[in-house]
Amino acid sequence: MGVVNVTPDSFSDGGRYVEPAAAVAHGRRLLADGADVLDIGGESTRPGATRPLVAEELARVVPVIAALAAEGAVVSVDTMRAEVAAAALEAGAVIVNDVSGGLADPEILTVTAAAGATYVAMHWRAHADHMRDFAVYDGPGGVVAAVCEELEERVEAIRAAGVADDRIVLDPGLGFAKRGEHNWELLRDLDPVLALGHPVLVGASRKSFLGALLAGPDGAPREPEGREHAHAVVLAHLAGAGAWGVRVHDVRSARDALAAARMLRAPSAQPDDRSPV
């Protein structure tokens, strides 16, 4: 899943693709590099980000989705708003990637169900401007148990809204109301999330816990684009762990890492094997 941030303030490439023409061109490049899905979002969810107006989000994503879907791309809309999801689905999106799992706007579940679209529910506790206040996992089983329990609750709500079981994808929400150690725990122990019985999407690309891991002698985190080598190792781990998909910024390097991981797991696999992770 290749990321297309149509925003002025995303942590990795904020402002680079805020104009529709630039975003469409970037989407085409990601497809050429091997993306299976383009995830198009008009709201930054980096820590501390403030929300755009609904009209702003619509103006950012709908023209880009319409253009890329018309060219045959499989498009996901990255939004927490039912109104934006409805417009995106009308424009040609087939997946709703909701980082709030329906908590920010429960009507988004009804919209997705009515369209027969796939719904990605991420583990989420609060909006970006104060989600750090909720990064506490001191119950039995720690962060892994809490994420699984809270995702199970979301699955019940998603089913109740009418989304079919085979249209539900789960995301453990790396970086969302989680400190670095929480992210590493979830990556090391993905089995309980997989045991929930739905495909699992993981987004580790360029996130701050990788920057902290690669900090320089002065303690400054490595810049986002300098985190790709570490991310490639995470991708190889996820391939072995059984993740269904990965959300990435650099599709070419991700494809390279996954191709090598597949060959190591199954020597008879062909180098051009493009099956899911």
C-alpha positions as CSV (number, residue, x, y, z in Angstrom):
1,M,0.0,0.0,0.0
2,G,1.7,3.1,-1.2
3,V,1.2,6.4,0.7
4,V,0.0,9.5,-1.1
5,N,-0.2,12.3,1.4
6,V,-2.2,15.2,0.0
7,T,-1.4,17.4,2.9
8,P,0.8,20.4,3.9
9,D,1.9,18.9,7.2
10,S,2.5,15.2,7.1
11,F,5.6,14.1,9.0
12,S,7.4,12.5,6.1
13,D,6.6,14.5,3.0
14,G,4.2,17.3,4.1
15,G,3.5,19.8,1.3
16,R,5.3,17.9,-1.5
17,Y,2.1,16.5,-3.0
18,V,-0.5,18.9,-1.7
19,E,-1.4,20.0,-5.3
20,P,-3.6,17.4,-7.1
21,A,-1.4,17.2,-10.1
22,A,1.6,16.5,-8.0
23,A,-0.3,13.9,-5.9
24,V,-1.6,12.1,-9.1
25,A,1.9,12.0,-10.5
26,H,3.3,10.6,-7.3
27,G,0.6,7.9,-7.3
28,R,1.6,6.9,-10.8
29,R,5.2,6.6,-9.7
30,L,4.2,4.4,-6.7
31,L,2.2,2.2,-9.1
32,A,5.2,1.9,-11.4
33,D,7.3,0.9,-8.5
34,G,5.0,-1.9,-7.6
35,A,2.3,-0.6,-5.3
36,D,-0.9,-2.8,-5.2
37,V,-3.0,-0.2,-3.5
38,L,-2.7,3.6,-3.2
39,D,-3.7,5.0,0.1
40,I,-4.7,8.6,-0.4
41,G,-5.2,10.9,2.6
42,G,-5.9,14.6,3.2
43,E,-5.5,14.8,7.0
44,S,-2.1,14.5,8.7
45,T,-2.3,12.2,11.8
46,R,1.3,12.9,13.0
47,P,1.6,13.5,16.7
48,G,0.3,17.0,17.5
49,A,-1.4,17.6,14.2
50,T,-4.6,19.6,14.0
51,R,-7.5,18.6,11.9
52,P,-8.4,20.3,8.6
53,L,-12.0,21.4,7.8
54,V,-14.1,18.8,6.1
55,A,-14.3,20.9,2.9
56,E,-10.5,21.1,2.9
57,E,-10.1,17.4,3.2
58,L,-12.6,16.7,0.5
59,A,-10.9,19.2,-1.9
60,R,-7.6,17.5,-1.3
61,V,-8.5,13.9,-1.8
62,V,-11.5,13.6,-4.2
63,P,-9.8,14.9,-7.4
64,V,-6.8,12.7,-6.8
65,I,-8.9,9.6,-6.1
66,A,-11.0,10.2,-9.1
67,A,-8.0,10.6,-11.4
68,L,-6.1,7.6,-10.2
69,A,-9.2,5.3,-10.0
70,A,-10.1,6.3,-13.5
71,E,-6.7,5.0,-14.6
72,G,-7.3,1.6,-13.0
73,A,-5.6,2.1,-9.7
74,V,-6.9,0.3,-6.6
75,V,-7.5,3.2,-4.3
76,S,-7.9,3.4,-0.5
77,V,-9.0,6.6,1.2
78,D,-7.3,7.4,4.5
79,T,-9.9,9.2,6.5
80,M,-11.8,9.3,9.8
81,R,-14.9,11.1,8.4
82,A,-18.0,9.5,6.9
83,E,-18.6,12.4,4.6
84,V,-15.1,12.1,3.1
85,A,-15.4,8.3,2.9
86,A,-18.7,8.6,1.0
87,A,-17.3,11.1,-1.5
88,A,-14.1,9.0,-2.0
89,L,-16.1,5.8,-2.6
90,E,-18.2,7.6,-5.1
91,A,-15.1,8.8,-6.8
92,G,-13.7,5.3,-7.2
93,A,-12.1,4.3,-3.9
94,V,-12.7,0.7,-2.9
95,I,-11.1,0.6,0.6
96,V,-11.7,2.9,3.6
97,N,-8.7,3.1,5.8
98,D,-9.9,4.6,9.1
99,V,-7.2,5.2,11.6
100,S,-9.8,5.6,14.3
101,G,-11.6,2.3,13.7
102,G,-14.9,4.1,13.6
103,L,-14.5,5.9,16.9
104,A,-14.0,9.3,15.5
105,D,-17.2,9.1,13.3
106,P,-19.3,6.0,13.7
107,E,-21.3,6.8,10.6
108,I,-18.3,5.9,8.5
109,L,-19.0,2.2,9.2
110,T,-22.5,2.5,7.8
111,V,-21.1,4.3,4.7
112,T,-18.6,1.6,4.1
113,A,-21.1,-1.2,4.6
114,A,-23.6,0.4,2.2
115,A,-20.9,0.6,-0.5
116,G,-19.7,-3.0,0.1
117,A,-16.2,-1.7,0.5
118,T,-13.3,-3.1,2.5
119,Y,-12.7,-1.4,5.9
120,V,-9.4,-1.1,7.6
121,A,-9.8,-0.6,11.4
122,M,-6.7,0.7,13.2
123,H,-6.2,0.6,16.9
124,W,-6.7,4.2,18.1
125,R,-7.5,6.0,21.3
126,A,-7.5,9.7,20.6
127,H,-6.8,12.4,18.0
128,A,-3.3,13.3,17.1
129,D,-3.2,16.5,19.1
130,H,-3.4,14.6,22.4
131,M,-3.0,10.9,21.7
132,R,0.3,10.8,23.6
133,D,-1.7,11.2,26.8
134,F,-3.2,7.8,26.2
135,A,0.0,5.8,25.6
136,V,-0.5,3.8,28.9
137,Y,-0.7,0.0,28.8
138,D,-0.2,-1.2,32.4
139,G,-2.9,-3.9,32.4
140,P,-2.2,-7.7,32.2
141,G,-0.6,-8.5,28.9
142,G,0.6,-5.0,28.3
143,V,0.2,-3.3,25.0
144,V,-0.4,-6.4,22.9
145,A,-3.3,-7.6,25.1
146,A,-4.9,-4.1,25.2
147,V,-4.6,-3.7,21.4
148,C,-6.2,-7.0,20.8
149,E,-9.0,-6.4,23.2
150,E,-9.8,-3.0,21.8
151,L,-9.6,-4.2,18.2
152,E,-12.1,-7.0,19.1
153,E,-14.5,-4.3,20.4
154,R,-14.2,-2.5,17.1
155,V,-14.8,-5.6,15.1
156,E,-18.1,-6.1,16.9
157,A,-19.2,-2.6,16.0
158,I,-18.1,-2.9,12.4
159,R,-20.0,-6.2,12.0
160,A,-23.1,-4.6,13.7
161,A,-22.9,-1.8,11.1
162,G,-23.2,-4.3,8.3
163,V,-19.6,-4.7,7.0
164,A,-19.0,-8.3,6.0
165,D,-16.4,-10.3,7.9
166,D,-14.3,-10.8,4.7
167,R,-14.2,-7.0,4.2
168,I,-12.5,-6.3,7.6
169,V,-8.8,-5.6,7.9
170,L,-7.1,-4.8,11.2
171,D,-4.1,-2.5,11.9
172,P,-2.3,-2.5,15.4
173,G,-1.7,1.2,15.0
174,L,2.0,1.6,15.4
175,G,2.8,5.1,16.7
176,F,-0.8,6.0,17.6
177,A,-1.1,6.5,21.4
178,K,2.0,4.3,21.7
179,R,5.6,4.9,22.7
180,G,8.6,3.4,20.9
181,E,8.7,0.4,23.2
182,H,5.0,-0.3,22.5
183,N,5.6,-0.4,18.8
184,W,8.5,-2.8,19.1
185,E,6.5,-5.1,21.4
186,L,3.7,-5.2,18.9
187,L,6.1,-6.0,16.0
188,R,7.8,-8.8,18.1
189,D,4.5,-10.4,19.0
190,L,2.0,-10.0,16.1
191,D,0.5,-13.5,16.5
192,P,-2.3,-12.4,18.9
193,V,-3.4,-9.7,16.5
194,L,-3.3,-12.2,13.6
195,A,-5.3,-14.6,15.8
196,L,-8.2,-12.2,15.8
197,G,-9.0,-13.8,12.4
198,H,-8.7,-10.9,10.0
199,P,-6.0,-9.8,7.6
200,V,-3.5,-7.5,9.3
201,L,-2.1,-4.3,7.8
202,V,1.0,-2.7,9.4
203,G,2.3,0.8,8.9
204,A,5.8,1.2,10.3
205,S,7.2,3.3,7.4
206,R,9.5,6.2,8.4
207,K,7.8,6.4,11.9
208,S,9.5,8.1,14.8
209,F,10.4,5.0,16.7
210,L,12.7,4.1,13.8
211,G,14.1,7.6,13.9
212,A,14.8,7.2,17.6
213,L,16.5,3.8,17.0
214,L,18.8,5.4,14.5
215,A,19.5,8.6,16.5
216,G,22.9,10.3,16.0
217,P,25.5,10.9,18.7
218,D,23.7,14.1,19.7
219,G,20.5,12.2,20.3
220,A,18.7,13.7,17.3
221,P,16.4,11.2,15.6
222,R,17.3,10.2,12.0
223,E,15.3,12.1,9.4
224,P,12.3,10.3,7.9
225,E,13.9,9.5,4.6
226,G,16.9,8.1,6.3
227,R,14.9,5.3,8.0
228,E,14.3,3.1,5.0
229,H,17.1,0.5,5.7
230,A,15.8,-0.2,9.2
231,H,12.3,-0.3,7.7
232,A,13.3,-2.9,5.2
233,V,14.3,-5.2,8.1
234,V,10.9,-4.6,9.7
235,L,9.2,-5.5,6.4
236,A,11.2,-8.8,6.1
237,H,10.1,-9.6,9.7
238,L,6.5,-8.8,8.9
239,A,6.6,-11.0,5.8
240,G,7.7,-13.9,8.0
241,A,5.1,-13.1,10.7
242,G,2.2,-13.3,8.3
243,A,1.0,-9.8,7.8
244,W,-1.4,-9.3,4.9
245,G,-0.1,-5.9,3.8
246,V,2.2,-3.1,4.6
247,R,1.7,0.7,4.2
248,V,4.9,2.3,2.9
249,H,6.3,5.5,1.5
250,D,9.1,4.0,-0.6
251,V,7.4,1.3,-2.6
252,R,10.5,0.2,-4.6
253,S,12.6,-0.5,-1.5
254,A,9.7,-2.2,0.2
255,R,9.2,-4.5,-2.9
256,D,12.9,-5.3,-2.9
257,A,12.9,-6.3,0.8
258,L,9.7,-8.4,0.4
259,A,11.1,-10.1,-2.7
260,A,14.2,-11.2,-0.8
261,A,12.2,-12.3,2.2
262,R,9.9,-14.5,0.0
263,M,12.9,-16.1,-1.6
264,L,14.5,-16.9,1.7
265,R,11.2,-18.5,3.0
266,A,10.4,-20.4,-0.2
267,P,13.4,-21.0,-2.5
268,S,11.1,-22.2,-5.3
269,A,9.3,-18.8,-5.4
270,Q,9.9,-16.7,-8.5
271,P,11.6,-13.3,-8.2
272,D,8.6,-11.6,-9.8
273,D,6.1,-13.2,-7.4
274,R,3.8,-10.3,-6.5
275,S,1.5,-12.2,-4.0
276,P,0.5,-10.3,-0.8
277,V,2.9,-10.1,2.0
